[in-house]
Amino acid sequence: IRVSGTVSMLEDPGLKNEIVEARPWMKPWLEVIGMDSLGVFRVSDCSVAVWTFLTNLEPTTWIPL
């Protein structure tokens, strides 16, 4: 799947904590390298396209979300 859109980084400590709480396997890793290593971003004005080897040379059809 290909994704196209505008990416914005989110610097919300509460959201980062929520993400880590939902994924306990991340905790030991982030305790070593620090929470600042966790990047959270949002893609807006998003469109997607499915890519396969069979359709590689065909024009890309973008589907807005």
N, C-alpha and C positions, 0 to 999 in steps of 0.2 A: 504494500500500500504506500502510495506517495501522499504527502500532506503538504499543502501550501497555505500560507496565511501570514499574519503579523504576530510575531513573538514578543511577549513582554515578560521580563523577569519580575517575580514577586518576592518582596523582602518582608514577609509577614511571619514573625517568629511563632505566633499561635498556629498558623497553618502548617509550618514546618513540624512543630511538636505533634500536631494531629496526624500528619503523615507518618511520622516515626512511630507513634503509639499504635497505629494500625498495621505496622510492619515491624514486629519485634526483632526480626533478623538484622535490621539496620542499626539497632542500638549499640552493639559492641563496636561496630565499624565507626560510627560517629563519635563514640567516646574516645577513640584513638585519634581521629583526624579532625574532629571538631564540627559543630553544627554549621559553621560558615562554608563547609565543603558541600553542603547540600544545596543544589540549585533547583528552584521551583519556578516553572514558567507556565504561561497561558498562551494558547494560540487562538487568536480571534480572526474574524473574516476568513474562516477555514473552508477549504475545498479539499476533496480527496480524489485520488485516481488509483485504480487497480492496475498493477503492472505485472506482466508475465513475460517469459521468454517468447511465447507464441505471439504476443501483441506488441513486442518491443519496437517494431518499425512502423506501427500504425500511429496515427495522430492520437495524442492523449485526450481523453474525455474527462474533464474535471466536473465533479459533482459538489455543488455548494452544500454546506451543512448549516 
